[in-house]
């Protein structure tokens, strides 16, 4: 599996053995890693906040190579979604 990580991380197998380590030297670079890292709960957390991307196509690889920090904030995560606009009071709230 090819990944691009924007943060440092250490992935473990089910027995707790280290199977992959992302260091400052290999952040923002495409890396070939064992498929077993997908079973580590940390993997899913990092994918969810866009700190790590699993490369699935050549087009995605090219985009990530050209600008690995595109769409992320200074922490390497996806920016917080915009705050939802205030909702209008409902009929129940108006009645009170």
DAQUI-V553862 format. One record per residue. RES is the residue in one letter. NEAR is the number of other C-alpha atoms within 10 Angstrom. Layout:
BEGIN
RES,NEAR  RES,NEAR
END
This chain:
BEGIN
X,14  X,16  X,19  X,22  X,25  X,24  X,18  X,15  X,16  X,14  X,19  X,19  X,14  X,10  X,6  X,9  X,9  X,12  X,15  X,16  X,13  X,18  X,13  X,12  X,8  X,15  X,18  X,21  X,16  X,19  X,16  X,12  X,14  X,11  X,10  X,15  X,20  X,17  X,13  X,16  X,11  X,15  X,20  X,14  X,12  X,18  X,16  X,13  X,15  X,21  X,21  X,23  X,21  X,18  X,18  X,11  X,9  X,9  X,10  X,13  X,18  X,12  X,11  X,19  X,14  X,10  X,10  X,20  X,19  X,11  X,11  X,16  X,13  X,8  X,11  X,20  X,19  X,17  X,13  X,9  X,6  X,6  X,6  X,6  X,6  X,6  X,6  X,7  X,8  X,8  X,8  X,7  X,8  X,7  X,6  X,5
END
